Amino acid sequence: MRILVVGGGMGGTIFANHLARRIHGELKTGKARITMLSATHEHVYQPGWLYVAMGRATPDELVREQQSLLEPGIDFHVDPVEEFHLAENHVKCKSGKVHEYDLIVISTGSRPLPENIPGLKENSVDCYSAERAVQFYDRLSQFKGGRIVITVGLPHKCPMIPLEVTFAMYDFIKDRGLLDKTEFYYTYPIGRVHSLENVAKWAAPEFDAKGIKYETLFNMKEVDGKNACVRSEEGGEVKFDLLVGVPPHKGQEVIEKNGLGENGWIPTNRHSLHMEGEHGKNVIVLGDTTNLPISKAGSTAHFEAETAAENVAAVVKMGHPVKSYDGKVFCFIEAGKDRATYAMFNYQNPPQPKAPTGAVHAFKMAYNKLYWATARGLL
Amino acid sequence: MAERTVDARGSFCPGPLMELIANMKSMQVGDTLELLSTDAGSAADVPEWVKKVGHEMVDTQQDSEGTWHIKVRKAK
């Protein structure tokens, strides 16, 4: 069986490594083959950009050579796919090379598009790329007081980041003795401070205790740099001295261009993870690329990838899949520089976050290093 | 005018309302969206947001399996 993995991010890498170990024998005898195509030779641990923005990590710490993360049996090429020919079971790459497959896994991720909100990119900071995270730190470290506004575009990757960045900045400002000169103003698209009800129930009192003000039902419409204010679809207007803007996201352009899904999100079966529609039988979609109504987060890609790898290995060995994805997501929630909690949930069960502790934060810091074992499919 | 369905059953995060808001951005004025939700809160929080932003509620029903079917029209 020729298995083609498109995308060398968290979903594609975890899938390929898990699968390679499960079908080690079949790879050796040539009964199965795994090929991975990626747009880059680097693999980035994106959750680390939050720490870059706070001056607690540098971008290079978060990068590894993709080839070094892959099991030896995986055939890796830096050659992004430009054309998907799903009816004919092949793709065409930028180089012009055509790859045929029996099964394709699409895990191309998402991209932040701050430019989709007028004025956002040039008047805000965020931690959705290494470059933007460094700029964030520069702006934050030069901040001498005033109003810091946090605002959120939809849909966006990493649902915890609005809370995490707010708590992290609070401690950053506190450590610099600027709390009495700083006002934090948090805005959020729906009628509570986080999408997860139980997380919102925990976070709102934390905000109250810290004097962090918040406005809900606030969906940013435009940022007016001249007057230093952000306006909402709902008619609100908030002035800022420093704007932290979580940008809206889309899937990759190549997905849209090939007509695989509106806005780059591919319609996906929530349990089998197969693409919906006529040609979906041998197409698996992972991570941010799906249109599933669950978190766009590395954790989602991780658990989907494990399920998919187990299923594909079973298909190779027995002819049929064995697992159904249950919607599992596990997200750490950094509640400042030295405390954290977490949210674990699936399609059936909402999370029940506990009070943040130093121990969970320590584990999160350890996980930031252990991630490379996760990518290798070991953890 | 186009119609679309967003199946947000079992969605805790981002949740039905966030799914609805994100989808509305891709729609044209006059298009309708049917949101499927198993979250009882959707029957209240969707109309609250729709009213505040100035769109139009078309219909809200709960089927025999407990799923809410909430129809919204983009008005601006």
Interface residues (C-beta under 8 A of the other chain):
Chain A: L154 P155 P159 P189 I190 G191 S195 L196 E197 L217 N219 E233 E234 G235 P248 E262 N263 R270 P293 I294 S295 G327 V329 A343 F345 Y347 Q348 P350 P351
Chain B: V6 D7 A8 R9 G10 S11 F12 C13 P14 G15 P16 L17 M18 E19 I21 A22 K25 S26 G41 D45 E48 W49 K52 V53
